Amino acid sequence: MADNPQTVGDDMVVGLDYTLKLDDGTVVDSSTHGEPLEFLQGAGQIIPGLEKELYGMAVGDEKNVIVYPHQGYGERQGDAYQEFPRSAFPPGSSVEPGMAVQLVDEAGKPHMAFVAEVNDDNVLLDLNHPLAGETLHFDVRIASLRQADEEEREHGHVH
């Protein structure tokens, strides 16, 4: 629990306005034209480097946060590619480099992959997160803050 319910701490529901940019200034994502991102602080719902920097902030506080790959989506892994036969994709489906593909592992957990290469026989999928290896620049503002209710704490996410 947070020591001060007026500041970001574990088990607090945080409403976060944000803009995410890369080193070159490219905007990757933003809440500017929508609702703030809501998450349960301390539950690992956002990348560790950003979550750590939000502790102690109050509603209205703004901050620029730089998150290096090891505290974000990790470094790109050169061996995180997997080849699949073209026949594993629906007949007649358009499979093109850059498109997202959802895979499901043996435990039934979904994972996103991206088509790296396509030929007549095979499709090479990149299993790296698209932001792996990137230094992330967040402009954040705490839009709202409240104590999570018992059910949210129990389930580990905002309802």
SEMARDREN-154774 format. One record per atom (N, C-alpha, C): residue number from 1; residue in three letters; atom name; z negated, x negated, y. Coordinates in Angstrom, 2 decimals. Layout:
N
NUM,ALA,CA,Z,X,Y
...
***
This chain:
159
1,MET,N,0.00,-0.84,-1.18
1,MET,CA,0.00,0.00,0.00
1,MET,C,0.00,-0.88,1.25
2,ALA,N,0.53,-0.35,2.30
2,ALA,CA,0.57,-1.10,3.56
2,ALA,C,-0.82,-1.09,4.20
3,ASP,N,-1.18,-2.22,4.82
3,ASP,CA,-2.46,-2.29,5.53
3,ASP,C,-2.41,-1.38,6.76
4,ASN,N,-1.27,-1.33,7.39
4,ASN,CA,-1.10,-0.52,8.61
4,ASN,C,0.07,0.43,8.37
5,PRO,N,-0.18,1.74,8.26
5,PRO,CA,0.90,2.67,7.96
5,PRO,C,1.95,2.75,9.07
6,GLN,N,1.70,2.05,10.18
6,GLN,CA,2.66,2.05,11.28
6,GLN,C,3.67,0.90,11.15
7,THR,N,3.49,0.04,10.14
7,THR,CA,4.40,-1.08,9.94
7,THR,C,4.89,-1.10,8.49
8,VAL,N,6.02,-1.75,8.30
8,VAL,CA,6.64,-1.82,6.98
8,VAL,C,5.74,-2.60,6.03
9,GLY,N,5.46,-1.97,4.90
9,GLY,CA,4.69,-2.58,3.83
9,GLY,C,5.09,-1.93,2.52
10,ASP,N,4.57,-2.45,1.43
10,ASP,CA,4.88,-1.88,0.12
10,ASP,C,4.51,-0.40,0.08
11,ASP,N,5.29,0.35,-0.68
11,ASP,CA,5.09,1.79,-0.87
11,ASP,C,5.34,2.60,0.40
12,MET,N,6.09,2.03,1.33
12,MET,CA,6.51,2.76,2.53
12,MET,C,7.98,3.13,2.37
13,VAL,N,8.33,4.35,2.80
13,VAL,CA,9.73,4.76,2.84
13,VAL,C,10.25,4.31,4.20
14,VAL,N,11.24,3.42,4.16
14,VAL,CA,11.80,2.84,5.38
14,VAL,C,13.17,3.47,5.63
15,GLY,N,13.39,3.90,6.86
15,GLY,CA,14.72,4.32,7.31
15,GLY,C,15.27,3.17,8.14
16,LEU,N,16.37,2.57,7.70
16,LEU,CA,16.88,1.35,8.31
16,LEU,C,18.28,1.54,8.87
17,ASP,N,18.41,1.33,10.18
17,ASP,CA,19.74,1.23,10.77
17,ASP,C,20.15,-0.23,10.64
18,TYR,N,21.39,-0.46,10.23
18,TYR,CA,21.80,-1.85,9.99
18,TYR,C,23.30,-2.03,10.20
19,THR,N,23.66,-3.25,10.48
19,THR,CA,25.05,-3.70,10.43
19,THR,C,25.01,-5.01,9.66
20,LEU,N,25.90,-5.14,8.68
20,LEU,CA,25.99,-6.33,7.86
20,LEU,C,27.30,-7.04,8.17
21,LYS,N,27.20,-8.32,8.52
21,LYS,CA,28.37,-9.14,8.83
21,LYS,C,28.36,-10.40,7.97
22,LEU,N,29.54,-10.98,7.82
22,LEU,CA,29.68,-12.27,7.15
22,LEU,C,29.66,-13.38,8.21
23,ASP,N,29.70,-14.62,7.76
23,ASP,CA,29.69,-15.76,8.68
23,ASP,C,30.77,-15.67,9.75
24,ASP,N,31.95,-15.16,9.36
24,ASP,CA,33.08,-15.11,10.31
24,ASP,C,33.02,-13.89,11.23
25,GLY,N,31.95,-13.10,11.14
25,GLY,CA,31.80,-11.93,12.01
25,GLY,C,32.37,-10.64,11.45
26,THR,N,33.02,-10.72,10.30
26,THR,CA,33.57,-9.51,9.67
26,THR,C,32.45,-8.55,9.33
27,VAL,N,32.57,-7.29,9.79
27,VAL,CA,31.58,-6.27,9.46
27,VAL,C,31.90,-5.75,8.06
28,VAL,N,30.93,-5.87,7.17
28,VAL,CA,31.07,-5.45,5.77
28,VAL,C,30.56,-4.02,5.57
29,ASP,N,29.48,-3.68,6.26
29,ASP,CA,28.87,-2.37,6.09
29,ASP,C,28.00,-2.08,7.32
30,SER,N,27.82,-0.80,7.59
30,SER,CA,27.00,-0.42,8.74
30,SER,C,26.57,1.04,8.58
31,SER,N,25.40,1.33,9.12
31,SER,CA,24.92,2.71,9.13
31,SER,C,25.22,3.37,10.48
32,THR,N,25.95,2.69,11.33
32,THR,CA,26.21,3.15,12.70
32,THR,C,26.71,4.59,12.78
33,HIS,N,27.62,4.97,11.92
33,HIS,CA,28.21,6.30,11.99
33,HIS,C,27.65,7.26,10.95
34,GLY,N,26.45,6.96,10.48
34,GLY,CA,25.84,7.83,9.47
34,GLY,C,24.33,7.81,9.60
35,GLU,N,23.69,8.18,8.54
35,GLU,CA,22.24,8.22,8.50
35,GLU,C,21.69,6.83,8.19
36,PRO,N,20.47,6.55,8.61
36,PRO,CA,19.85,5.27,8.22
36,PRO,C,19.73,5.19,6.70
37,LEU,N,19.76,3.98,6.20
37,LEU,CA,19.52,3.73,4.78
37,LEU,C,18.03,3.94,4.52
38,GLU,N,17.70,4.78,3.53
38,GLU,CA,16.29,5.00,3.17
38,GLU,C,16.01,4.36,1.82
39,PHE,N,14.90,3.65,1.73
39,PHE,CA,14.52,2.98,0.49
39,PHE,C,13.01,2.82,0.45
40,LEU,N,12.51,2.52,-0.73
40,LEU,CA,11.09,2.30,-0.94
40,LEU,C,10.83,0.80,-0.87
41,GLN,N,10.12,0.38,0.17
41,GLN,CA,9.83,-1.04,0.37
41,GLN,C,8.99,-1.56,-0.78
42,GLY,N,9.35,-2.75,-1.27
42,GLY,CA,8.61,-3.39,-2.34
42,GLY,C,9.07,-2.99,-3.73
43,ALA,N,10.06,-2.10,-3.81
43,ALA,CA,10.53,-1.63,-5.12
43,ALA,C,11.82,-2.33,-5.57
44,GLY,N,12.26,-3.32,-4.80
44,GLY,CA,13.44,-4.08,-5.19
44,GLY,C,14.74,-3.30,-5.03
45,GLN,N,14.75,-2.33,-4.13
45,GLN,CA,15.95,-1.51,-3.95
45,GLN,C,16.97,-2.14,-3.00
46,ILE,N,16.55,-3.13,-2.25
46,ILE,CA,17.47,-3.87,-1.40
46,ILE,C,17.34,-5.35,-1.76
47,ILE,N,18.26,-6.17,-1.29
47,ILE,CA,18.23,-7.58,-1.66
47,ILE,C,16.94,-8.25,-1.18
48,PRO,N,16.42,-9.18,-1.96
48,PRO,CA,15.11,-9.78,-1.67
48,PRO,C,15.00,-10.42,-0.30
49,GLY,N,16.02,-11.12,0.15
49,GLY,CA,15.95,-11.80,1.43
49,GLY,C,15.81,-10.86,2.61
50,LEU,N,16.40,-9.68,2.52
50,LEU,CA,16.27,-8.69,3.58
50,LEU,C,14.92,-7.99,3.47
51,GLU,N,14.55,-7.59,2.28
51,GLU,CA,13.28,-6.89,2.08
51,GLU,C,12.11,-7.71,2.63
52,LYS,N,12.10,-9.00,2.33
52,LYS,CA,11.02,-9.89,2.77
52,LYS,C,10.90,-9.92,4.29
53,GLU,N,12.02,-9.88,5.00
53,GLU,CA,12.02,-9.99,6.46
53,GLU,C,11.60,-8.71,7.17
54,LEU,N,11.53,-7.59,6.45
54,LEU,CA,11.17,-6.32,7.08
54,LEU,C,9.66,-6.09,7.16
55,TYR,N,8.89,-6.80,6.32
55,TYR,CA,7.44,-6.60,6.32
55,TYR,C,6.88,-6.79,7.73
56,GLY,N,6.01,-5.86,8.14
56,GLY,CA,5.33,-5.96,9.42
56,GLY,C,6.08,-5.35,10.60
57,MET,N,7.33,-4.96,10.39
57,MET,CA,8.09,-4.34,11.48
57,MET,C,7.64,-2.90,11.68
58,ALA,N,7.78,-2.40,12.90
58,ALA,CA,7.39,-1.02,13.25
58,ALA,C,8.63,-0.24,13.65
59,VAL,N,8.50,1.09,13.71
59,VAL,CA,9.60,1.94,14.14
59,VAL,C,10.08,1.47,15.51
60,GLY,N,11.39,1.29,15.63
60,GLY,CA,12.01,0.83,16.87
60,GLY,C,12.20,-0.66,16.94
61,ASP,N,11.49,-1.42,16.09
61,ASP,CA,11.66,-2.88,16.10
61,ASP,C,13.07,-3.24,15.61
62,GLU,N,13.63,-4.27,16.24
62,GLU,CA,14.95,-4.77,15.87
62,GLU,C,14.83,-6.24,15.50
63,LYS,N,15.75,-6.68,14.64
63,LYS,CA,15.70,-8.06,14.18
63,LYS,C,17.07,-8.47,13.66
64,ASN,N,17.38,-9.74,13.84
64,ASN,CA,18.57,-10.32,13.20
64,ASN,C,18.06,-11.12,12.02
65,VAL,N,18.62,-10.85,10.85
65,VAL,CA,18.17,-11.49,9.62
65,VAL,C,19.35,-12.18,8.96
66,ILE,N,19.18,-13.45,8.61
66,ILE,CA,20.19,-14.18,7.85
66,ILE,C,19.68,-14.31,6.43
67,VAL,N,20.52,-13.89,5.48
67,VAL,CA,20.16,-13.95,4.06
67,VAL,C,21.16,-14.87,3.37
68,TYR,N,20.64,-15.96,2.81
68,TYR,CA,21.48,-16.92,2.09
68,TYR,C,21.72,-16.42,0.67
69,PRO,N,22.79,-16.88,0.03
69,PRO,CA,23.16,-16.33,-1.28
69,PRO,C,22.03,-16.24,-2.30
70,HIS,N,21.17,-17.24,-2.38
70,HIS,CA,20.11,-17.21,-3.41
70,HIS,C,19.10,-16.09,-3.18
71,GLN,N,19.04,-15.52,-1.96
71,GLN,CA,18.16,-14.39,-1.67
71,GLN,C,18.94,-13.10,-1.48
72,GLY,N,20.27,-13.18,-1.74
72,GLY,CA,21.14,-12.02,-1.60
72,GLY,C,21.74,-11.64,-2.94
73,TYR,N,23.03,-11.88,-3.08
73,TYR,CA,23.74,-11.51,-4.30
73,TYR,C,24.01,-12.70,-5.20
74,GLY,N,23.38,-13.83,-4.91
74,GLY,CA,23.53,-15.02,-5.74
74,GLY,C,24.80,-15.79,-5.41
75,GLU,N,24.92,-16.94,-6.03
75,GLU,CA,26.12,-17.76,-5.89
75,GLU,C,27.21,-17.18,-6.79
76,ARG,N,28.46,-17.42,-6.42
76,ARG,CA,29.57,-17.00,-7.29
76,ARG,C,29.50,-17.82,-8.57
77,GLN,N,29.66,-17.17,-9.68
77,GLN,CA,29.64,-17.82,-10.98
77,GLN,C,31.08,-17.94,-11.48
78,GLY,N,31.54,-19.17,-11.65
78,GLY,CA,32.91,-19.40,-12.11
78,GLY,C,33.18,-18.87,-13.50
79,ASP,N,32.13,-18.69,-14.29
79,ASP,CA,32.32,-18.20,-15.66
79,ASP,C,32.07,-16.69,-15.77
80,ALA,N,31.96,-16.01,-14.64
80,ALA,CA,31.69,-14.57,-14.65
80,ALA,C,33.00,-13.77,-14.65
81,TYR,N,33.88,-14.16,-15.52
81,TYR,CA,35.16,-13.46,-15.68
81,TYR,C,35.28,-13.05,-17.14
82,GLN,N,35.90,-11.92,-17.35
82,GLN,CA,36.09,-11.47,-18.72
82,GLN,C,37.48,-10.85,-18.84
83,GLU,N,38.15,-11.22,-19.91
83,GLU,CA,39.50,-10.71,-20.13
83,GLU,C,39.45,-9.52,-21.08
84,PHE,N,40.21,-8.49,-20.75
84,PHE,CA,40.31,-7.29,-21.57
84,PHE,C,41.77,-7.04,-21.87
85,PRO,N,42.06,-6.49,-23.05
85,PRO,CA,43.45,-6.13,-23.32
85,PRO,C,43.89,-5.00,-22.40
86,ARG,N,45.13,-5.03,-22.00
86,ARG,CA,45.67,-3.98,-21.12
86,ARG,C,45.49,-2.61,-21.78
87,SER,N,45.50,-2.58,-23.10
87,SER,CA,45.35,-1.33,-23.86
87,SER,C,43.95,-0.71,-23.71
88,ALA,N,42.97,-1.47,-23.17
88,ALA,CA,41.63,-0.93,-22.96
88,ALA,C,41.60,0.02,-21.76
89,PHE,N,42.66,0.03,-20.98
89,PHE,CA,42.76,0.90,-19.81
89,PHE,C,43.65,2.08,-20.15
90,PRO,N,43.41,3.24,-19.54
90,PRO,CA,44.22,4.43,-19.87
90,PRO,C,45.71,4.16,-19.72
91,PRO,N,46.53,4.65,-20.68
91,PRO,CA,47.97,4.46,-20.60
91,PRO,C,48.52,5.01,-19.28
92,GLY,N,49.38,4.24,-18.66
92,GLY,CA,50.01,4.68,-17.41
92,GLY,C,49.14,4.51,-16.19
93,SER,N,47.90,4.03,-16.39
93,SER,CA,47.02,3.86,-15.22
93,SER,C,47.46,2.65,-14.40
94,SER,N,47.28,2.77,-13.12
94,SER,CA,47.61,1.69,-12.21
94,SER,C,46.42,0.74,-12.15
95,VAL,N,46.61,-0.49,-12.60
95,VAL,CA,45.56,-1.51,-12.55
95,VAL,C,46.10,-2.65,-11.70
96,GLU,N,45.46,-2.87,-10.55
96,GLU,CA,45.95,-3.86,-9.61
96,GLU,C,44.83,-4.79,-9.16
97,PRO,N,45.17,-6.04,-8.84
97,PRO,CA,44.16,-6.99,-8.36
97,PRO,C,43.39,-6.41,-7.17
98,GLY,N,42.07,-6.61,-7.22
98,GLY,CA,41.20,-6.15,-6.14
98,GLY,C,40.54,-4.81,-6.40
99,MET,N,41.12,-4.02,-7.30
99,MET,CA,40.52,-2.70,-7.53
99,MET,C,39.22,-2.81,-8.32
100,ALA,N,38.31,-1.88,-8.04
100,ALA,CA,37.01,-1.84,-8.71
100,ALA,C,37.14,-1.10,-10.04
101,VAL,N,36.39,-1.59,-11.02
101,VAL,CA,36.36,-0.99,-12.35
101,VAL,C,34.89,-0.88,-12.75
102,GLN,N,34.49,0.27,-13.26
102,GLN,CA,33.11,0.41,-13.72
102,GLN,C,33.06,0.17,-15.22
103,LEU,N,32.20,-0.75,-15.62
103,LEU,CA,31.97,-1.06,-17.03
103,LEU,C,30.60,-0.53,-17.41
104,VAL,N,30.41,-0.25,-18.67
104,VAL,CA,29.11,0.20,-19.18
104,VAL,C,28.71,-0.75,-20.30
105,ASP,N,27.52,-1.34,-20.19
105,ASP,CA,27.07,-2.28,-21.21
105,ASP,C,26.52,-1.55,-22.43
106,GLU,N,26.08,-2.31,-23.43
106,GLU,CA,25.59,-1.74,-24.69
106,GLU,C,24.39,-0.81,-24.48
107,ALA,N,23.61,-1.06,-23.42
107,ALA,CA,22.43,-0.24,-23.13
107,ALA,C,22.79,1.00,-22.31
108,GLY,N,24.08,1.15,-21.97
108,GLY,CA,24.51,2.30,-21.19
108,GLY,C,24.39,2.11,-19.69
109,LYS,N,24.06,0.88,-19.26
109,LYS,CA,23.89,0.60,-17.83
109,LYS,C,25.26,0.28,-17.21
110,PRO,N,25.60,0.95,-16.10
110,PRO,CA,26.90,0.69,-15.45
110,PRO,C,26.89,-0.61,-14.65
111,HIS,N,28.04,-1.28,-14.62
111,HIS,CA,28.25,-2.51,-13.85
111,HIS,C,29.61,-2.43,-13.21
112,MET,N,29.70,-2.92,-11.98
112,MET,CA,31.00,-2.96,-11.31
112,MET,C,31.66,-4.30,-11.56
113,ALA,N,32.96,-4.26,-11.73
113,ALA,CA,33.77,-5.47,-11.85
113,ALA,C,35.01,-5.24,-11.00
114,PHE,N,35.72,-6.32,-10.73
114,PHE,CA,36.91,-6.23,-9.89
114,PHE,C,38.06,-6.92,-10.59
115,VAL,N,39.22,-6.29,-10.55
115,VAL,CA,40.40,-6.84,-11.20
115,VAL,C,40.81,-8.11,-10.46
116,ALA,N,40.86,-9.22,-11.20
116,ALA,CA,41.27,-10.50,-10.62
116,ALA,C,42.76,-10.75,-10.86
117,GLU,N,43.21,-10.48,-12.09
117,GLU,CA,44.62,-10.69,-12.45
117,GLU,C,45.04,-9.64,-13.46
118,VAL,N,46.33,-9.32,-13.45
118,VAL,CA,46.89,-8.37,-14.40
118,VAL,C,48.21,-8.93,-14.90
119,ASN,N,48.43,-8.84,-16.20
119,ASN,CA,49.76,-9.10,-16.74
119,ASN,C,50.06,-8.02,-17.77
120,ASP,N,51.17,-8.10,-18.45
120,ASP,CA,51.56,-7.04,-19.39
120,ASP,C,50.57,-6.85,-20.53
121,ASP,N,49.88,-7.93,-20.91
121,ASP,CA,48.99,-7.87,-22.07
121,ASP,C,47.50,-7.78,-21.75
122,ASN,N,47.09,-8.38,-20.63
122,ASN,CA,45.66,-8.52,-20.34
122,ASN,C,45.30,-8.21,-18.89
123,VAL,N,44.02,-7.89,-18.71
123,VAL,CA,43.45,-7.69,-17.38
123,VAL,C,42.23,-8.61,-17.30
124,LEU,N,42.21,-9.47,-16.27
124,LEU,CA,41.08,-10.37,-16.06
124,LEU,C,40.17,-9.74,-15.01
125,LEU,N,38.90,-9.50,-15.42
125,LEU,CA,37.93,-8.89,-14.51
125,LEU,C,36.95,-9.93,-13.98
126,ASP,N,36.66,-9.85,-12.70
126,ASP,CA,35.66,-10.70,-12.04
126,ASP,C,34.36,-9.91,-12.03
127,LEU,N,33.33,-10.42,-12.69
127,LEU,CA,32.05,-9.73,-12.79
127,LEU,C,31.07,-10.11,-11.68
128,ASN,N,31.47,-11.03,-10.80
128,ASN,CA,30.63,-11.39,-9.65
128,ASN,C,30.53,-10.21,-8.70
129,HIS,N,29.40,-10.07,-8.03
129,HIS,CA,29.29,-9.09,-6.94
129,HIS,C,30.24,-9.55,-5.85
130,PRO,N,30.91,-8.63,-5.15
130,PRO,CA,31.86,-9.04,-4.11
130,PRO,C,31.23,-9.89,-3.00
131,LEU,N,29.92,-9.79,-2.80
131,LEU,CA,29.26,-10.58,-1.76
131,LEU,C,28.54,-11.80,-2.31
132,ALA,N,28.74,-12.09,-3.60
132,ALA,CA,28.15,-13.30,-4.18
132,ALA,C,28.71,-14.51,-3.45
133,GLY,N,27.82,-15.47,-3.16
133,GLY,CA,28.22,-16.69,-2.48
133,GLY,C,28.31,-16.58,-0.97
134,GLU,N,28.10,-15.39,-0.44
134,GLU,CA,28.21,-15.17,1.00
134,GLU,C,26.84,-15.25,1.68
135,THR,N,26.83,-15.82,2.88
135,THR,CA,25.65,-15.76,3.73
135,THR,C,25.78,-14.46,4.51
136,LEU,N,24.75,-13.64,4.46
136,LEU,CA,24.78,-12.30,5.05
136,LEU,C,24.00,-12.26,6.35
137,HIS,N,24.59,-11.64,7.36
137,HIS,CA,23.95,-11.52,8.67
137,HIS,C,23.69,-10.04,8.94
138,PHE,N,22.42,-9.66,8.97
138,PHE,CA,22.03,-8.28,9.21
138,PHE,C,21.47,-8.12,10.61
139,ASP,N,21.93,-7.10,11.31
139,ASP,CA,21.29,-6.64,12.54
139,ASP,C,20.59,-5.36,12.11
140,VAL,N,19.26,-5.34,12.17
140,VAL,CA,18.50,-4.20,11.66
140,VAL,C,17.60,-3.61,12.73
141,ARG,N,17.31,-2.32,12.56
141,ARG,CA,16.35,-1.60,13.40
141,ARG,C,15.63,-0.62,12.50
142,ILE,N,14.31,-0.59,12.58
142,ILE,CA,13.53,0.36,11.81
142,ILE,C,13.65,1.72,12.51
143,ALA,N,14.30,2.68,11.84
143,ALA,CA,14.55,4.00,12.42
143,ALA,C,13.42,4.98,12.09
144,SER,N,12.82,4.82,10.91
144,SER,CA,11.73,5.71,10.52
144,SER,C,10.87,5.00,9.49
145,LEU,N,9.66,5.51,9.34
145,LEU,CA,8.70,4.89,8.44
145,LEU,C,7.67,5.93,8.05
146,ARG,N,7.42,6.03,6.76
146,ARG,CA,6.37,6.94,6.29
146,ARG,C,5.83,6.43,4.97
147,GLN,N,4.63,6.87,4.65
147,GLN,CA,4.04,6.52,3.36
147,GLN,C,4.78,7.28,2.27
148,ALA,N,5.13,6.60,1.19
148,ALA,CA,5.78,7.27,0.06
148,ALA,C,4.79,8.23,-0.58
149,ASP,N,5.31,9.34,-1.10
149,ASP,CA,4.41,10.25,-1.81
149,ASP,C,4.20,9.73,-3.24
150,GLU,N,3.29,10.37,-3.95
150,GLU,CA,2.92,9.91,-5.29
150,GLU,C,4.11,9.87,-6.24
151,GLU,N,4.95,10.90,-6.18
151,GLU,CA,6.12,10.96,-7.06
151,GLU,C,7.10,9.83,-6.75
152,GLU,N,7.32,9.54,-5.48
152,GLU,CA,8.21,8.44,-5.09
152,GLU,C,7.66,7.10,-5.59
153,ARG,N,6.38,6.89,-5.44
153,ARG,CA,5.75,5.64,-5.91
153,ARG,C,5.87,5.53,-7.42
154,GLU,N,5.64,6.64,-8.11
154,GLU,CA,5.70,6.68,-9.58
154,GLU,C,7.11,6.39,-10.08
155,HIS,N,8.12,6.98,-9.43
155,HIS,CA,9.51,6.82,-9.84
155,HIS,C,10.16,5.55,-9.29
156,GLY,N,9.56,4.97,-8.26
156,GLY,CA,10.10,3.74,-7.69
156,GLY,C,11.29,3.90,-6.78
157,HIS,N,11.48,5.13,-6.26
157,HIS,CA,12.58,5.37,-5.33
157,HIS,C,12.29,6.59,-4.46
158,VAL,N,13.05,6.70,-3.37
158,VAL,CA,12.86,7.79,-2.41
158,VAL,C,13.44,9.08,-2.97
159,HIS,N,12.75,10.19,-2.72
159,HIS,CA,13.27,11.51,-3.12
159,HIS,C,13.71,12.29,-1.91
***
